Amino acid sequence: DAEITQSPRHKITETGRQVTLACHQTWNHNNMFWYRQDLGHGLRLIHYSYGVQDTNKGEVSDGYSVSRSNTEDLPLTLESAASSQTSVYFCASSESIGPYEQYFGPGTRLTVT
Amino acid sequence: AQSVTQLGSHVSVSEGALVLLRCNYSSSVPPYLFWYVQYPNQGLQLLLKYTTGATLVKGINGFEAEFKKSETSFHLTKPSAHMSDAAEYFCAVSGGANNLFFGTGTRLTVIP
């Protein structure tokens, strides 16, 4: 069965370190998304990609970057981790034709100390 | 522009009672509408979606939602709540673009 996976599921890191969260999907979807989820804020879009070599900023992109070198993967990098980036991160994917329903990964809980 | 408003960040119901979670949307084009459920420590799972056609949409676990264009609403209902329905529920809208716009979520508590 097709799926979307994230790794690691839990990560503790120190302020200032670079961290990369992995996202891999086997749906063969062109669209991929990264969200963060915090209490009181729901889901906020960090970055998204509509295909290989395409990346776009979401509403909370400062301090994050992504790259898309193939269809299956969209890694999210925190260039210099800050305590404000402690959160749960979700990756999602969707087809590039409507209705664009998104399939979510299980999430990565990141703690920055 | 597309947006979603979910009325009530927390809703409590007794086991066996009606569940009603409210969602109002804004869209400049005919919308696609979704309800997702998130159980503790899990990702979001699609409950149901409206694309075109019948305005009453049935989903998994006995949930349904009705698209009302005149009210710009897409409320989620279930006739009889189960303990297993306790979760967070998100309404989302897509207005002809590749992205979804999510509401801030409603946490449902089921009281035994």
gemmi code that builds the backbone of each chain (N, CA, C; Angstrom):
import gemmi

chains = {
    "A": [
        ("ASP", (0.837, -1.197, 0.000), (0.000, 0.000, 0.000), (0.876, 1.253, 0.000)),
        ("ALA", (0.394, 2.276, -0.701), (1.111, 3.537, -0.692), (1.039, 4.164, 0.695)),
        ("GLU", (2.070, 4.944, 1.027), (2.104, 5.551, 2.351), (3.011, 6.776, 2.332)),
        ("ILE", (2.971, 7.484, 3.445), (3.874, 8.606, 3.645), (4.508, 8.433, 5.017)),
        ("THR", (5.818, 8.467, 5.074), (6.533, 8.214, 6.321), (7.388, 9.419, 6.681)),
        ("GLN", (7.626, 9.551, 7.982), (8.459, 10.624, 8.489), (9.485, 10.038, 9.434)),
        ("SER", (10.687, 10.609, 9.418), (11.700, 10.194, 10.376), (12.604, 11.362, 10.727)),
        ("PRO", (13.096, 11.411, 11.982), (12.703, 10.500, 13.062), (11.305, 10.840, 13.573)),
        ("ARG", (10.740, 10.033, 14.429), (9.433, 10.345, 15.026), (9.591, 11.291, 16.210)),
        ("HIS", (10.710, 11.203, 16.863), (11.014, 12.104, 17.974), (12.466, 12.540, 17.849)),
        ("LYS", (12.694, 13.836, 18.163), (14.053, 14.364, 18.069), (14.235, 15.429, 19.124)),
        ("ILE", (15.343, 15.343, 19.850), (15.727, 16.390, 20.773), (17.048, 16.955, 20.285)),
        ("THR", (17.124, 18.261, 20.166), (18.345, 18.888, 19.691), (18.615, 20.144, 20.493)),
        ("GLU", (19.801, 20.701, 20.303), (20.183, 21.897, 21.035), (20.028, 23.135, 20.166)),
        ("THR", (19.813, 24.236, 20.804), (19.737, 25.518, 20.104), (20.986, 25.734, 19.259)),
        ("GLY", (20.763, 26.182, 18.020), (21.862, 26.490, 17.121), (22.260, 25.356, 16.190)),
        ("ARG", (21.835, 24.155, 16.474), (22.207, 23.010, 15.629), (21.331, 22.964, 14.380)),
        ("GLN", (21.884, 22.404, 13.322), (21.099, 22.157, 12.111), (20.406, 20.812, 12.240)),
        ("VAL", (19.154, 20.793, 11.858), (18.349, 19.568, 11.979), (17.626, 19.334, 10.654)),
        ("THR", (17.584, 18.094, 10.235), (16.829, 17.749, 9.031), (15.804, 16.677, 9.359)),
        ("LEU", (14.561, 16.954, 8.981), (13.463, 16.006, 9.155), (13.126, 15.419, 7.782)),
        ("ALA", (13.001, 14.104, 7.752), (12.767, 13.427, 6.483), (11.284, 13.149, 6.257)),
        ("CYS", (10.885, 13.215, 4.996), (9.531, 12.866, 4.567), (9.629, 12.095, 3.265)),
        ("HIS", (8.999, 10.929, 3.224), (9.053, 10.062, 2.052), (7.661, 9.551, 1.747)),
        ("GLN", (7.234, 9.710, 0.482), (5.906, 9.225, 0.101), (6.003, 8.298, -1.104)),
        ("THR", (5.145, 7.302, -1.094), (5.113, 6.327, -2.195), (3.808, 6.431, -2.974)),
        ("TRP", (3.101, 7.562, -2.835), (1.878, 7.799, -3.597), (2.179, 8.266, -5.026)),
        ("ASN", (3.419, 8.673, -5.277), (3.807, 9.284, -6.554), (3.085, 10.621, -6.767)),
        ("HIS", (2.859, 11.330, -5.676), (2.203, 12.626, -5.731), (3.202, 13.707, -6.113)),
        ("ASN", (2.731, 14.671, -6.915), (3.589, 15.809, -7.254), (3.677, 16.818, -6.105)),
        ("ASN", (2.568, 16.987, -5.373), (2.514, 18.016, -4.328), (2.950, 17.450, -2.991)),
        ("MET", (3.818, 18.198, -2.299), (4.218, 17.831, -0.943), (4.254, 19.077, -0.079)),
        ("PHE", (3.948, 18.901, 1.212), (3.780, 20.027, 2.123), (4.425, 19.710, 3.466)),
        ("TRP", (4.889, 20.757, 4.142), (5.316, 20.665, 5.534), (4.498, 21.643, 6.370)),
        ("TYR", (3.965, 21.125, 7.491), (3.226, 21.936, 8.446), (3.859, 21.788, 9.824)),
        ("ARG", (3.620, 22.785, 10.664), (3.883, 22.624, 12.071), (2.566, 22.798, 12.821)),
        ("GLN", (2.451, 22.061, 13.929), (1.228, 22.104, 14.723), (1.573, 22.505, 16.147)),
        ("ASP", (0.975, 23.590, 16.586), (1.180, 24.104, 17.936), (-0.180, 24.386, 18.555)),
        ("LEU", (-0.254, 24.229, 19.885), (-1.511, 24.482, 20.591), (-2.000, 25.887, 20.294)),
        ("GLY", (-3.253, 25.989, 19.943), (-3.852, 27.288, 19.697), (-3.640, 27.845, 18.303)),
        ("HIS", (-2.804, 27.167, 17.515), (-2.519, 27.669, 16.163), (-2.964, 26.713, 15.064)),
        ("GLY", (-3.398, 25.545, 15.415), (-3.776, 24.587, 14.393), (-2.575, 24.193, 13.558)),
        ("LEU", (-2.801, 24.009, 12.265), (-1.734, 23.652, 11.326), (-1.277, 24.909, 10.598)),
        ("ARG", (0.018, 25.119, 10.554), (0.549, 26.255, 9.810), (1.522, 25.745, 8.749)),
        ("LEU", (1.366, 26.263, 7.564), (2.150, 25.806, 6.426), (3.541, 26.427, 6.435)),
        ("ILE", (4.559, 25.566, 6.324), (5.950, 26.033, 6.371), (6.494, 26.211, 4.947)),
        ("HIS", (6.520, 25.122, 4.209), (6.978, 25.115, 2.811), (6.153, 24.103, 2.041)),
        ("TYR", (6.143, 24.263, 0.711), (5.478, 23.284, -0.124), (6.164, 23.201, -1.478)),
        ("SER", (5.865, 22.096, -2.162), (6.492, 21.842, -3.462), (5.458, 21.230, -4.389)),
        ("TYR", (5.433, 21.726, -5.635), (4.502, 21.195, -6.616), (5.180, 20.217, -7.583)),
        ("GLY", (6.448, 19.952, -7.364), (7.148, 19.007, -8.219), (8.645, 19.112, -8.022)),
        ("VAL", (9.382, 18.250, -8.713), (10.844, 18.220, -8.595), (11.416, 19.588, -8.952)),
        ("GLN", (12.316, 20.037, -8.119), (13.013, 21.322, -8.258), (12.116, 22.528, -7.956)),
        ("ASP", (10.889, 22.311, -7.561), (9.991, 23.411, -7.206), (9.828, 23.483, -5.695)),
        ("THR", (10.044, 24.654, -5.099), (9.777, 24.859, -3.671), (9.168, 26.245, -3.479)),
        ("ASN", (8.330, 26.367, -2.468), (7.628, 27.622, -2.203), (7.522, 27.847, -0.709)),
        ("LYS", (7.520, 29.124, -0.295), (7.406, 29.446, 1.120), (5.944, 29.490, 1.540)),
        ("GLY", (5.707, 28.992, 2.745), (4.400, 29.099, 3.352), (4.351, 30.269, 4.307)),
        ("GLU", (3.383, 30.242, 5.210), (3.185, 31.388, 6.094), (4.210, 31.501, 7.214)),
        ("VAL", (4.910, 30.408, 7.552), (5.877, 30.442, 8.653), (7.199, 29.839, 8.210)),
        ("SER", (7.782, 30.341, 7.134), (8.956, 29.726, 6.528), (10.290, 30.192, 7.117)),
        ("ASP", (10.307, 31.266, 7.881), (11.572, 31.792, 8.403), (12.278, 30.749, 9.258)),
        ("GLY", (13.550, 30.489, 8.950), (14.345, 29.546, 9.709), (14.282, 28.121, 9.190)),
        ("TYR", (13.510, 27.902, 8.125), (13.343, 26.575, 7.528), (13.692, 26.614, 6.040)),
        ("SER", (14.123, 25.467, 5.523), (14.332, 25.340, 4.088), (13.980, 23.924, 3.649)),
        ("VAL", (13.658, 23.774, 2.367), (13.372, 22.464, 1.781), (14.048, 22.385, 0.425)),
        ("SER", (14.217, 21.173, -0.033), (14.694, 20.931, -1.396), (13.976, 19.715, -1.945)),
        ("ARG", (13.738, 19.696, -3.262), (13.002, 18.591, -3.882), (13.816, 18.088, -5.071)),
        ("SER", (14.540, 17.007, -4.829), (15.391, 16.436, -5.877), (14.741, 15.235, -6.561)),
        ("ASN", (13.678, 14.704, -5.969), (12.936, 13.616, -6.605), (11.475, 13.710, -6.176)),
        ("THR", (10.647, 12.879, -6.753), (9.212, 12.952, -6.444), (8.898, 12.502, -5.033)),
        ("GLU", (9.646, 11.526, -4.516), (9.272, 10.850, -3.284), (9.614, 11.608, -2.000)),
        ("ASP", (10.615, 12.485, -2.040), (11.158, 13.039, -0.794), (11.114, 14.557, -0.737)),
        ("LEU", (10.792, 15.078, 0.449), (10.866, 16.515, 0.698), (11.427, 16.712, 2.105)),
        ("PRO", (12.738, 16.727, 2.262), (13.313, 16.949, 3.596), (13.175, 18.406, 4.030)),
        ("LEU", (12.921, 18.573, 5.318), (12.799, 19.904, 5.917), (14.022, 20.145, 6.789)),
        ("THR", (14.723, 21.259, 6.555), (15.921, 21.584, 7.320), (15.694, 22.829, 8.166)),
        ("LEU", (16.055, 22.719, 9.438), (16.104, 23.865, 10.325), (17.561, 24.293, 10.352)),
        ("GLU", (17.838, 25.462, 9.824), (19.222, 25.874, 9.619), (19.972, 26.042, 10.941)),
        ("SER", (19.324, 26.664, 11.901), (19.910, 26.890, 13.224), (18.753, 26.829, 14.219)),
        ("ALA", (18.570, 25.681, 14.821), (17.366, 25.433, 15.608), (17.204, 26.438, 16.752)),
        ("ALA", (15.973, 26.880, 16.948), (15.631, 27.807, 18.022), (14.530, 27.184, 18.877)),
        ("SER", (14.435, 27.621, 20.125), (13.430, 27.048, 21.030), (12.011, 27.266, 20.495)),
        ("SER", (11.830, 28.342, 19.737), (10.510, 28.623, 19.158), (10.116, 27.603, 18.085)),
        ("GLN", (11.052, 26.787, 17.666), (10.771, 25.762, 16.665), (10.431, 24.404, 17.298)),
        ("THR", (10.367, 24.366, 18.611), (9.830, 23.180, 19.291), (8.376, 23.023, 18.878)),
        ("SER", (8.038, 21.882, 18.301), (6.708, 21.713, 17.720), (6.555, 20.275, 17.231)),
        ("VAL", (5.372, 19.989, 16.729), (5.139, 18.736, 16.011), (5.041, 19.081, 14.528)),
        ("TYR", (5.808, 18.362, 13.721), (5.896, 18.652, 12.293), (5.232, 17.535, 11.503)),
        ("PHE", (4.381, 17.947, 10.558), (3.688, 16.987, 9.699), (4.031, 17.236, 8.249)),
        ("CYS", (4.255, 16.159, 7.554), (4.430, 16.171, 6.116), (3.152, 15.642, 5.481)),
        ("ALA", (2.805, 16.164, 4.315), (1.624, 15.707, 3.597), (1.901, 15.718, 2.105)),
        ("SER", (1.098, 14.957, 1.369), (1.221, 14.967, -0.088), (-0.157, 14.916, -0.721)),
        ("SER", (-0.246, 15.358, -1.970), (-1.506, 15.311, -2.692), (-1.236, 15.251, -4.191)),
        ("GLU", (-2.273, 14.857, -4.921), (-2.177, 14.892, -6.377), (-2.216, 16.348, -6.855)),
        ("SER", (-1.800, 16.539, -8.085), (-1.785, 17.890, -8.645), (-3.041, 18.204, -9.443)),
        ("ILE", (-4.045, 17.326, -9.340), (-5.354, 17.631, -9.910), (-6.371, 17.554, -8.782)),
        ("GLY", (-7.495, 18.289, -8.909), (-8.463, 18.361, -7.839), (-9.035, 17.015, -7.490)),
        ("PRO", (-9.582, 16.885, -6.253), (-9.833, 17.942, -5.274), (-8.689, 18.230, -4.320)),
        ("TYR", (-7.495, 17.686, -4.521), (-6.298, 18.048, -3.761), (-6.328, 17.568, -2.305)),
        ("GLU", (-7.031, 16.499, -2.022), (-7.006, 16.011, -0.643), (-5.604, 15.581, -0.287)),
        ("GLN", (-5.218, 15.902, 0.934), (-3.854, 15.641, 1.362), (-3.805, 14.403, 2.248)),
        ("TYR", (-2.720, 13.651, 2.094), (-2.434, 12.475, 2.900), (-1.281, 12.826, 3.826)),
        ("PHE", (-1.476, 12.563, 5.113), (-0.522, 13.019, 6.111), (0.360, 11.892, 6.630)),
        ("GLY", (1.580, 12.267, 6.985), (2.457, 11.367, 7.703), (2.129, 11.360, 9.188)),
        ("PRO", (2.832, 10.516, 9.963), (2.520, 10.367, 11.383), (3.066, 11.481, 12.263)),
        ("GLY", (3.935, 12.336, 11.727), (4.452, 13.452, 12.491), (5.811, 13.192, 13.117)),
        ("THR", (6.541, 14.289, 13.335), (7.813, 14.276, 14.067), (7.709, 15.286, 15.195)),
        ("ARG", (7.941, 14.816, 16.416), (7.933, 15.715, 17.573), (9.357, 16.191, 17.792)),
        ("LEU", (9.582, 17.495, 17.617), (10.907, 18.079, 17.756), (10.965, 18.959, 18.992)),
        ("THR", (11.965, 18.724, 19.819), (12.208, 19.547, 21.003), (13.568, 20.195, 20.863)),
        ("VAL", (13.595, 21.517, 20.989), (14.848, 22.267, 20.911), (15.148, 22.810, 22.305)),
        ("THR", (16.269, 22.372, 22.871), (16.607, 22.759, 24.260), (17.684, 23.837, 24.295)),
    ],
    "B": [
        ("ALA", (-9.759, 34.578, -2.120), (-8.968, 33.956, -1.065), (-9.834, 32.939, -0.321)),
        ("GLN", (-9.177, 31.923, 0.204), (-9.887, 30.860, 0.917), (-9.543, 30.902, 2.401)),
        ("SER", (-10.515, 30.624, 3.245), (-10.283, 30.518, 4.676), (-11.382, 29.679, 5.304)),
        ("VAL", (-11.110, 29.216, 6.516), (-12.051, 28.383, 7.257), (-12.136, 28.874, 8.687)),
        ("THR", (-13.329, 28.907, 9.216), (-13.547, 29.237, 10.624), (-14.266, 28.081, 11.288)),
        ("GLN", (-13.676, 27.561, 12.335), (-14.325, 26.512, 13.121), (-14.790, 27.136, 14.437)),
        ("LEU", (-16.082, 27.089, 14.666), (-16.658, 27.691, 15.862), (-16.555, 26.723, 17.017)),
        ("GLY", (-15.844, 27.143, 18.062), (-15.684, 26.285, 19.232), (-14.409, 25.493, 19.160)),
        ("SER", (-13.426, 25.837, 19.955), (-12.176, 25.085, 19.961), (-12.315, 23.794, 20.766)),
        ("HIS", (-13.301, 23.763, 21.666), (-13.569, 22.567, 22.454), (-15.074, 22.304, 22.469)),
        ("VAL", (-15.438, 21.063, 22.227), (-16.837, 20.645, 22.311), (-16.902, 19.379, 23.153)),
        ("SER", (-17.830, 19.353, 24.109), (-18.038, 18.161, 24.938), (-19.446, 17.641, 24.723)),
        ("VAL", (-19.573, 16.340, 24.559), (-20.886, 15.706, 24.420), (-20.897, 14.445, 25.262)),
        ("SER", (-22.076, 14.032, 25.640), (-22.225, 12.765, 26.368), (-22.231, 11.611, 25.369)),
        ("GLU", (-21.780, 10.472, 25.814), (-21.823, 9.283, 24.976), (-23.261, 9.012, 24.552)),
        ("GLY", (-23.472, 8.811, 23.260), (-24.808, 8.578, 22.738), (-25.505, 9.836, 22.249)),
        ("ALA", (-24.977, 10.998, 22.567), (-25.587, 12.259, 22.141), (-25.129, 12.643, 20.744)),
        ("LEU", (-25.850, 13.607, 20.166), (-25.510, 14.121, 18.847), (-24.191, 14.888, 18.894)),
        ("VAL", (-23.371, 14.659, 17.879), (-22.159, 15.440, 17.700), (-22.395, 16.454, 16.588)),
        ("LEU", (-22.081, 17.725, 16.856), (-22.180, 18.783, 15.851), (-20.943, 19.656, 15.954)),
        ("LEU", (-20.122, 19.632, 14.932), (-18.944, 20.472, 14.868), (-19.129, 21.438, 13.701)),
        ("ARG", (-18.930, 22.717, 13.983), (-19.283, 23.743, 13.008), (-18.079, 24.211, 12.197)),
        ("CYS", (-18.342, 24.453, 10.913), (-17.312, 24.935, 10.012), (-17.944, 25.891, 9.012)),
        ("ASN", (-17.396, 27.079, 8.930), (-17.795, 28.025, 7.898), (-16.577, 28.356, 7.046)),
        ("TYR", (-16.794, 28.535, 5.780), (-15.678, 28.741, 4.864), (-15.869, 30.012, 4.064)),
        ("SER", (-14.778, 30.461, 3.505), (-14.799, 31.565, 2.562), (-13.997, 31.126, 1.342)),
        ("SER", (-14.595, 31.292, 0.173), (-13.900, 30.896, -1.043), (-14.405, 31.741, -2.203)),
        ("SER", (-13.494, 32.178, -3.038), (-13.848, 33.002, -4.186), (-14.248, 32.156, -5.401)),
        ("VAL", (-14.068, 30.840, -5.279), (-14.449, 29.919, -6.350), (-15.185, 28.751, -5.712)),
        ("PRO", (-15.896, 27.954, -6.509), (-16.566, 26.783, -5.920), (-15.568, 25.936, -5.140)),
        ("PRO", (-15.873, 25.654, -3.886), (-14.872, 25.005, -3.029), (-14.909, 23.480, -3.051)),
        ("TYR", (-13.778, 22.892, -2.745), (-13.742, 21.515, -2.278), (-13.592, 21.613, -0.757)),
        ("LEU", (-14.342, 20.807, -0.022), (-14.357, 20.893, 1.443), (-14.027, 19.551, 2.064)),
        ("PHE", (-13.340, 19.589, 3.179), (-12.845, 18.374, 3.818), (-13.015, 18.455, 5.327)),
        ("TRP", (-13.200, 17.307, 5.939), (-13.044, 17.140, 7.377), (-11.987, 16.066, 7.615)),
        ("TYR", (-11.041, 16.415, 8.495), (-10.010, 15.481, 8.906), (-10.152, 15.232, 10.408)),
        ("VAL", (-9.716, 14.054, 10.856), (-9.686, 13.726, 12.274), (-8.248, 13.407, 12.672)),
        ("GLN", (-7.882, 13.849, 13.875), (-6.550, 13.550, 14.402), (-6.687, 12.932, 15.778)),
        ("TYR", (-6.307, 11.669, 15.902), (-6.262, 11.007, 17.197), (-4.938, 11.322, 17.858)),
        ("PRO", (-4.862, 11.198, 19.183), (-3.637, 11.570, 19.903), (-2.399, 10.907, 19.328)),
        ("ASN", (-1.371, 11.733, 19.143), (-0.061, 11.268, 18.671), (-0.109, 10.627, 17.279)),
        ("GLN", (-1.063, 11.056, 16.479), (-1.149, 10.554, 15.118), (-1.263, 11.707, 14.124)),
        ("GLY", (-1.112, 11.377, 12.850), (-1.329, 12.356, 11.798), (-2.812, 12.546, 11.515)),
        ("LEU", (-3.107, 13.424, 10.582), (-4.495, 13.687, 10.212), (-4.980, 12.629, 9.230)),
        ("GLN", (-6.243, 12.243, 9.417), (-6.851, 11.212, 8.576), (-8.123, 11.795, 7.968)),
        ("LEU", (-8.322, 11.585, 6.684), (-9.506, 12.129, 6.023), (-10.769, 11.432, 6.510)),
        ("LEU", (-11.753, 12.217, 6.974), (-13.053, 11.699, 7.382), (-14.022, 11.667, 6.213)),
        ("LEU", (-14.095, 12.805, 5.508), (-14.998, 12.912, 4.373), (-14.634, 14.139, 3.565)),
        ("LYS", (-15.194, 14.211, 2.344), (-14.928, 15.353, 1.488), (-16.141, 15.652, 0.620)),
        ("TYR", (-16.286, 16.924, 0.286), (-17.274, 17.356, -0.680), (-16.539, 17.909, -1.890)),
        ("THR", (-16.908, 17.427, -3.062), (-16.319, 17.957, -4.293), (-17.418, 18.591, -5.131)),
        ("THR", (-18.271, 17.796, -5.716), (-19.434, 18.299, -6.448), (-20.568, 17.306, -6.242)),
        ("GLY", (-21.769, 17.677, -6.689), (-22.880, 16.737, -6.633), (-23.627, 16.805, -5.319)),
        ("ALA", (-23.962, 15.661, -4.783), (-24.789, 15.570, -3.575), (-24.177, 16.373, -2.437)),
        ("THR", (-25.018, 17.180, -1.810), (-24.508, 18.094, -0.785), (-24.379, 17.436, 0.581)),
        ("LEU", (-25.037, 16.302, 0.772), (-24.872, 15.550, 2.022), (-23.840, 14.465, 1.766)),
        ("VAL", (-22.749, 14.537, 2.492), (-21.623, 13.638, 2.259), (-21.452, 12.727, 3.466)),
        ("LYS", (-21.317, 11.456, 3.210), (-21.104, 10.496, 4.291), (-19.638, 10.081, 4.326)),
        ("GLY", (-19.127, 9.935, 5.558), (-17.738, 9.560, 5.707), (-17.575, 8.314, 6.553)),
        ("ILE", (-16.367, 8.165, 7.070), (-16.085, 6.985, 7.885), (-16.605, 7.171, 9.301)),
        ("ASN", (-16.762, 6.058, 10.009), (-17.141, 6.060, 11.431), (-18.494, 6.713, 11.699)),
        ("GLY", (-19.386, 6.736, 10.728), (-20.737, 7.243, 10.931), (-20.892, 8.753, 10.838)),
        ("PHE", (-19.842, 9.466, 10.481), (-19.914, 10.913, 10.346), (-20.484, 11.314, 8.987)),
        ("GLU", (-21.125, 12.464, 8.966), (-21.567, 13.049, 7.722), (-21.507, 14.574, 7.825)),
        ("ALA", (-21.523, 15.230, 6.672), (-21.481, 16.686, 6.634), (-22.332, 17.160, 5.464)),
        ("GLU", (-22.906, 18.343, 5.620), (-23.752, 18.896, 4.577), (-23.188, 20.219, 4.091)),
        ("PHE", (-22.982, 20.311, 2.791), (-22.537, 21.537, 2.158), (-23.749, 22.440, 1.932)),
        ("LYS", (-23.701, 23.629, 2.544), (-24.772, 24.607, 2.363), (-24.149, 25.871, 1.793)),
        ("LYS", (-24.334, 26.044, 0.492), (-23.704, 27.166, -0.185), (-24.236, 28.495, 0.327)),
        ("SER", (-25.540, 28.576, 0.561), (-26.147, 29.840, 0.976), (-25.650, 30.284, 2.347)),
        ("GLU", (-25.241, 29.319, 3.159), (-24.743, 29.625, 4.499), (-23.215, 29.536, 4.576)),
        ("THR", (-22.584, 29.213, 3.485), (-21.124, 28.953, 3.423), (-20.689, 28.086, 4.606)),
        ("SER", (-21.414, 26.987, 4.793), (-21.126, 26.114, 5.930), (-20.906, 24.680, 5.479)),
        ("PHE", (-20.219, 23.943, 6.330), (-19.947, 22.523, 6.068), (-19.821, 21.854, 7.436)),
        ("HIS", (-20.904, 21.818, 8.179), (-20.900, 21.293, 9.548), (-20.825, 19.774, 9.563)),
        ("LEU", (-20.120, 19.250, 10.538), (-19.931, 17.806, 10.696), (-20.862, 17.280, 11.776)),
        ("THR", (-21.548, 16.184, 11.497), (-22.464, 15.616, 12.485), (-22.306, 14.118, 12.587)),
        ("LYS", (-22.721, 13.606, 13.757), (-22.828, 12.178, 13.985), (-23.973, 11.980, 14.964)),
        ("PRO", (-24.916, 11.099, 14.656), (-26.122, 10.984, 15.489), (-25.847, 10.572, 16.933)),
        ("SER", (-24.847, 9.711, 17.135), (-24.635, 9.146, 18.457), (-23.134, 9.017, 18.725)),
        ("ALA", (-22.643, 9.788, 19.671), (-21.204, 9.811, 19.943), (-20.738, 8.544, 20.656)),
        ("HIS", (-19.559, 8.088, 20.267), (-18.887, 6.982, 20.935), (-17.640, 7.510, 21.620)),
        ("MET", (-17.191, 6.791, 22.621), (-15.966, 7.202, 23.309), (-14.798, 7.304, 22.333)),
        ("SER", (-14.802, 6.422, 21.339), (-13.705, 6.401, 20.371), (-13.683, 7.619, 19.449)),
        ("ASP", (-14.730, 8.450, 19.500), (-14.768, 9.656, 18.659), (-13.961, 10.804, 19.257)),
        ("ALA", (-13.516, 10.655, 20.487), (-12.731, 11.706, 21.119), (-11.446, 11.930, 20.335)),
        ("ALA", (-11.279, 13.145, 19.819), (-10.158, 13.457, 18.936), (-10.223, 14.937, 18.604)),
        ("GLU", (-9.301, 15.382, 17.758), (-9.356, 16.735, 17.238), (-9.798, 16.666, 15.778)),
        ("TYR", (-10.664, 17.595, 15.405), (-11.252, 17.596, 14.071), (-10.920, 18.907, 13.368)),
        ("PHE", (-10.491, 18.765, 12.118), (-10.109, 19.924, 11.320), (-10.959, 20.005, 10.062)),
        ("CYS", (-11.472, 21.188, 9.800), (-12.154, 21.477, 8.553), (-11.151, 22.155, 7.612)),
        ("ALA", (-11.254, 21.877, 6.313), (-10.326, 22.460, 5.348), (-11.050, 22.770, 4.055)),
        ("VAL", (-10.544, 23.763, 3.329), (-11.126, 24.167, 2.051), (-10.024, 24.281, 1.011)),
        ("SER", (-10.338, 23.870, -0.200), (-9.466, 24.091, -1.342), (-10.294, 24.814, -2.387)),
        ("GLY", (-9.802, 25.946, -2.840), (-10.585, 26.736, -3.775), (-9.996, 26.772, -5.155)),
        ("GLY", (-9.717, 25.607, -5.713), (-9.218, 25.579, -7.083), (-7.713, 25.639, -7.180)),
        ("ALA", (-7.043, 25.690, -6.037), (-5.578, 25.698, -6.035), (-5.082, 24.375, -5.472)),
        ("ASN", (-3.782, 24.198, -5.471), (-3.214, 22.951, -4.985), (-3.169, 22.850, -3.469)),
        ("ASN", (-3.352, 23.957, -2.765), (-3.203, 23.944, -1.313), (-4.543, 23.812, -0.621)),
        ("LEU", (-4.494, 23.298, 0.609), (-5.658, 23.304, 1.484), (-5.466, 24.370, 2.556)),
        ("PHE", (-6.578, 24.969, 2.973), (-6.569, 25.948, 4.047), (-7.343, 25.345, 5.208)),
        ("PHE", (-6.654, 25.202, 6.350), (-7.225, 24.496, 7.495), (-7.771, 25.459, 8.536)),
        ("GLY", (-8.836, 25.037, 9.215), (-9.280, 25.722, 10.404), (-8.360, 25.403, 11.563)),
        ("THR", (-8.598, 26.026, 12.700), (-7.727, 25.853, 13.865), (-8.070, 24.628, 14.682)),
        ("GLY", (-9.106, 23.907, 14.291), (-9.409, 22.641, 14.927), (-10.406, 22.748, 16.061)),
        ("THR", (-11.144, 21.653, 16.281), (-12.074, 21.526, 17.400), (-11.769, 20.220, 18.126)),
        ("ARG", (-11.503, 20.339, 19.409), (-11.243, 19.133, 20.211), (-12.560, 18.604, 20.755)),
        ("LEU", (-12.878, 17.391, 20.417), (-14.119, 16.750, 20.872), (-13.828, 15.850, 22.060)),
        ("THR", (-14.539, 16.095, 23.145), (-14.483, 15.240, 24.336), (-15.806, 14.503, 24.456)),
        ("VAL", (-15.762, 13.200, 24.701), (-16.973, 12.403, 24.884), (-17.026, 11.958, 26.344)),
        ("ILE", (-18.104, 12.337, 27.000), (-18.270, 12.061, 28.434), (-19.060, 10.769, 28.626)),
        ("PRO", (-18.503, 9.834, 29.385), (-19.219, 8.553, 29.559), (-20.487, 8.692, 30.387)),
    ],
}
model = gemmi.Model(1)
for chain_id, residues in chains.items():
    chain = gemmi.Chain(chain_id)
    for i, (resn, *xyz) in enumerate(residues, 1):
        res = gemmi.Residue()
        res.name, res.seqid = resn, gemmi.SeqId(i, " ")
        for name, pos in zip(("N", "CA", "C"), xyz):
            atom = gemmi.Atom()
            atom.name, atom.element = name, gemmi.Element(name[0])
            atom.pos, atom.b_iso = gemmi.Position(*pos), 0.0
            res.add_atom(atom)
        chain.add_residue(res)
    model.add_chain(chain)
structure = gemmi.Structure()
structure.add_model(model)
structure.setup_entities()
